[in-house]
Amino acid sequence: MKYQVNSLENHWMPFTGNRDFKANPRLVVKTEGVYLWNHEGGRVLDASSSLFNVACGHARPEIAEAVSRQLQECDYSAPFQLGHPWSFELAQRVTRLTPDEINHIFFVNSGSEAIDTALKIAMAYHRANGDAQRLRFVSRERAYHGVNMGGVSLSGMVKNRETFPVVMPGVVHMRHTWLEENRYQWGQGDHGAHLAEDLQRAVDTYGGTTIAACFVEPIAGSTGCLVPPKGYLERLREICDENGILLVFDEVITGFGRLGAPFAAQAFGVTPDIMTLAKAITNGAQPMGAVAVKDEIYETVTEAQPENAIEFFHGYTYSGHPAACAAGIATMEIFEKEGLFERAARLAPYFEEKVMSLKGIDAIIDIRGYGLMAALDIKGDGAAMQKTLFHRGLHLKFTGQAGILAPPLTVEEAQIDEMIDILRATLTEAG
């Protein structure tokens, strides 16, 4: 399939070198399964589930048909003071997957909106509890929490912050968890649990009663799959409990089976107070995000107001859009019917073996991973390598020097082999 675009000039593309792209475009015109097709007819393996969101594989007819039916039945319903049945159904299906204490879902349209919503929920909760002085937030270096201003304030990746200096005050950053001692170690490293004490240092410096929440990605995703050291998340949970701080897991990437469990909370056995979700919630077919909260948080915020009052002055025009909910319900059905979380867990050891087989290539300086997620740190320019790999039939998302492997949960062993073969040949040549 070939496709001709008359002009690329008018679209200002996100997170893209616009001049470079428009001089040598890489257009995707068809998707199916674990493959993309470019505008020149070439087939490309999708090794990163596009942006870690196409967990069930591309172009699922069940999702397309559900969205089509929904748009013909009820295309839109205002989410303020009105409702529609499908948002309630999707919320119920998502809470079947979340930890037992987390049973309330607030729908948004992206992971970025989920983060800003979680910030507001944390503030509303503490205010309802009589702790309105809790206005500080703790995050991490090398963190990525989306592109809205709250998320930018929490994030710890310099390129996402340096052009936007007007951010939220009162944000403290802990150190990231990548350590030299854990290089080429799959899973949770043996070194680094002490890094959780950075949260205790924030408590000791600013006072625990001034801190509203600690935001962490259970596995730092966009920065390159930084798996938490053994004991690290457990210690964060302890410090939060001791000081009345909410623990927020940003599960935008790790959620919905990526780690061989519904969420990282179950994979690591640590339950947060709030979870931010997005990406695979609709398999990428419709924009959607969500915030999942413990019952106690929902009940505290709602019961603090008079019975007929609005309890939480927040929301978006497209919160819980009917078409997005239809896509989400169909996606939840695929997860369950095809046992994709269990499939990911079974496939993880094979994936680990194949990815770790790249160790020893001179161009690679570290490999790490967990479940069906891995990162390769390479020498040189990651953006250039991403383009080279695309032209050789492999889509691999790079952030800086980190290439992030996160194939659809439907991937076959032979397709993993093909991904690794392309990587091996290309990186060996580059080394």
N, C-alpha and C positions, 0 to 999 in steps of 0.2 A: 504494500500500500504506500503510495507516494502522495504527498500533500504539499501544495504550494501556498505560501503566505505572501500576500502582495507587499506588506510593509510590517516591520517589527518595531517601528520607531515609537508609536504612541503609547505602548504599554511600558510603564516604569516597573520593572520586575523586582520582587523582594529578595533580599539576601543573595543578590546576583551581581556580578560584574556586567552591567548592562552593555557597555561598549564592546567588551570582549565577546559576550554571548551573541550580540546582533551581527558581529563580524563572522561568527562561526556557530550558527544556531544548533541546538540539540533539542529538537521538538519531538514530543511523544504524541502519537496520533492514534494509537490503539493499545489496549491492555487486555490481557487474559491470563488467568492463572498466576504463574510467577514470572511472566514475561511482559515486556514493553516492546512496542515497535516504533522506530523513529520515522521521520518524515521521508526518508530515503528508502524505506522498506526493510531496514535491518532489524533483526530481533535482538533484544537485550535482556539478560537475566536480571531480575530485580532482587539484589542481595540485601537491600535495606528496607524492604516493604515500603518502597518509595520514601516516605518520611516516618518510618516505623509505625505506620497506621493501617496498612492493608494486611491485617493478620490472617484473613480467610482467603487470600488470593484475590486477584483482580476480576472485575466484571462478573460478580456473582449474580446470576439471573434472579435468585430469590429476593435479593435486596432491590434490584432494579424494578421488579414487578411490584414489590410492596410499596415502593415510593410512588410508582405510577398510579397504583390504585388509590393511595392516600391523596395525591394531588387532585384526583377526580372526585373523591368523596368529600374531603374537607381540606382545602389547600392552605388555610391559615385561620388561626383563632387568636385573638389578642390574649396575651398571657397575664395581663393585669386585671384582676377582678372577674376574669372568665377562665374557663379551663376546657380541655378536651380529654377524652378517655385515654389516649395513647401515651401521654406523658406519665400518667399514673401507672399504666401497665409497664412502661419501660423502667420507671423508678423501682417498681416491685421486682422486676427481673434482675436489675443491677444489684439490688440489696440481697438477692439470693446468693450472690457471689462475694460480697464484702464480708469482713469479719462480723461476728454475731452482734456486737454492740453498735455497729454502724448501719442504721436503717433509714436514713433520711437523705434525699438527693435534691440538690438545687441545680437546675439545668442552665447551661450557658452555651456559647457557640464555639469555644476554642479552649485550649489549655491556658493561653494567656488570660482569658477572661476568668477561667477557673481560679487562677492564682489571685487575681485582684478581688474576686468574690470571697475567697478564703481569708484574705486579709481583713475584709469587712466583717465577715462572720466572727473572726477572732475578737475584733474590737467590740462588736455588738454583744458577744457572750460575756466578756469581762465587764462591760458597762452594766449589763443586766445583773451581774453578780455583785455590783458595788465596787468593782476594781477598775474604774475608768482610768486610773493612773498607769495601767499596763499598756504602754504605747510603743515599746521597743520591740524589734523583731530581730531574730538571729538567723543567719543563713550561712553559706559557705563560699569560699573561693572556688573558682571553676564551676560554680553552679549556673544552671540555665533555668529560669522560671518564666520564660515567655517575654513578650515585647511590650506589653502595657506598662505604664510607669511604675506601678507597684512591683511588677515582676522584674523590671529593669533595676529597681532599687535593691531587690533581693539578689539579683544575679551577680556572679563573680567572674564573668568573662569579659575582658577589657574591651574587645571590639564591640560588644553590645552595650557598652556604657560610656565610652570616652566622648562620643559626640553629643551625649544627652546628660549634661551635668546637673540639671534641675531634677533631683529625685527626692524620694521620701527621706526625711531625717530619721535618726534613731534606729538605723539598721547596722548591726554588728556582724562581721563575717568571721566565721571559724576557718581554720585551715582545711584545705582539701585532703583527701585520703590517699592520693597516689604517693607511694614510697618506693625508693630504689630497691629496698629489701624484698619487695613483692613482685619484682619484674618476672615475667614469664610464668606467673602462677595463675592457674585457672581457679575460679571460685573465690572464696573469702581468704584474704591473706592472713598470715600468722602474725604480722606486725601492723601496729597502728591503732589498736583499741584506745591507747592513751590520747589520741586526737579528740576523742569525745569530751575530754576534760576542758577543751576550749569553751564549751558551753558553761561549765562550772566557773571558769575564769570570768565569763561575761556576767554570771550571777554575782560573783564576788566583787566585780568592778562596778556594776551599775545597780545592783540590788535585784534579787529575784522577783520582787513584787512590782518591778517596772517593766518586766518582759512579758509580752502577750503570747508569743508563739515562736517556735523554732521550726523553720522550713528546711527540709532536706529531700533530695531525690534519693530513694533507697539505693539505687545504682545511678550515679551521675551519668546521664545518657548522652546528651548532645556534645559534651566535652570529651567523650571517648570512653564510655563504659568503665567508670571507676567503681569497682565492687567494694562494698564496705568491709573493712577488716573484721575478723571474728571478735565479737563482744562490743563492737562500736555502737550499733543501733540499740542494743540492750542498755548500754550505759546512758545514751541520750534519753531513753525512756525513763530511766531511774531519776535522772537529774530533773527532767520535766515534772515528774510526779512529786518530787520533793519540794518543788518551788511553785506549783500551780501554773506551770507553763504548758500551753497546748503544743503537742507534737503534730506537725503537718507533714505527711508524705506526699510529695509530688510524684504521682504514679501515671503521669501522662504517657510516658514511654513504657514503663515496666508493667503497666496494668493489662489485664485481659490476656493472660496466658504466656506472655513473653518469657517468663522465668520457669515455666512448667507448673505454675500454680495460678489461681485466679489473679492474685496480686502479690506484689513483693511482701506485703504485710504477712501473708500466709507462708510465703517461701522462706522468710527469715524468722518467722515466729514472733514478730513484734507488732503490736496493734497501735496505730496512731490514733489521734483524736479526730483528725480531719484528713481526707484524701482528695487530691485533685486528679481528675480523670479527663481524658479526651481521646484523640487519635483513633485507636481501634474500636471505640464504642460504636461507631457506625461503619467500620471497615473502610473508612475514608470516603464513603459514598456521599455523605452529607456533612456539612460542618456541624460539630457538636462538641461540647465539653460538659463537665459536671463537677460538682463538689459533693462529696459524701461525708456526713458528719455523724458522730455518736449521738444516740438518742438524748443524752443529757444536755448536749449543746442545743439541739433543736428545741427541747422542752424549756430550757432556761430562757432562750431568746423569745419564744412565742408566749410563754406564760408571764413574762415581765410586763406585758402591755394589757390594757383593758380588753375585754372579750371581743369587741367589734372593731378594734383598731388594727391598722397595718403594723405588723411587728418588725418588719425588716425592709427598710426603704432602699431597695436595690432590685435590679432586674434589667433585662434587655428586651427590645422589641421582638427578637426572635428566640427568646428563651423557650426551650421545649417545643420548637417548631414541629408541626404535625408530620411533615415529610422526614425530618431528621429522626423523630421518634419512630416512625415506620421503619426507617433504615436500621435504627438501633435494635428494635424488636426482632427484625429479621436476622440481624447479626448475632444476637443472643441465642436465637434458635439454631443457627449454624454451629456456634461454639458447642452447644449442648448435644445436638444431633450427631455431629461428627467427632465429638470428644477431643476437640483440638487442644485443650490444656493438657490432657493426659498424653496426647500424641507428642506435644512439645517436650514433655518430660521424658518420654521414651526415646525421642530423637536426639536429645541433648548430649548424651555421651558420644554418639557418632559425630555430631557437629564439633564437639570439643576436640576429638581425636584429629579430625581433618584440619581444623583451624590451627591447632598446635603443631601440626606437621610442617607448617611454614617456618617454624623456628630454625634459625641458621642461615636464612637468606640475608645477605649483607645489608640490604636496604631496610630491613625491619629492625627496630630497636626495642620493641616490647609487644607482647601479646597477652591479652587478658580477656576474661569473659565469664558468663554465667547463663545457664539455660540456653536459649536460642539467641543470645546476644554476645557480641565480641567486638574487640577493637584491636586494630593493628596500628602501632605508632611507627611511622616511616621517616627516613631521612628525606630532606628536600621539601618540595612544594606539594601539599596535599591537593590543592585545587587543580593543579596541572595533572596530577595523577588521576583525579576523578574524571577529568575530561578524556585522558588517554584510555582509561578502562571502559568508559562508555563507548568509545569508538571501536573497542575490541569486544564489545558484547556483554559488558557487565556494568550495572548501576550500583555504585558503592558511595554512600554519603560520607564526605569528609568534613571534619571541623579542624581547621589547622592541619596538623600532621597526623591526626587520628582518623583512620578509616573505620567506619562502624558497620559491622555485619549484623543484620537482624532480618533474616529472610521470613517470608510468610510462614505461618505455622503449618501450612499445607505442603511445604517444600518436600521433595523426595530426596533420598540419599544420592541418586544419580545427579540431581541438580546441584546439590552441595558439592559433589565431586567436580562438576563443571565450573562452579564458582571458584573453587580452590585452584583448579588447573589454570584458569585465566589469571588469577592473582599470582600464582607461582611463576608463570612465564613472564608476566609483565614486571613484577618486582625483581626477579632475577636479572632481567635485562637492565632495569634501572639501577641495580646495585653496583 
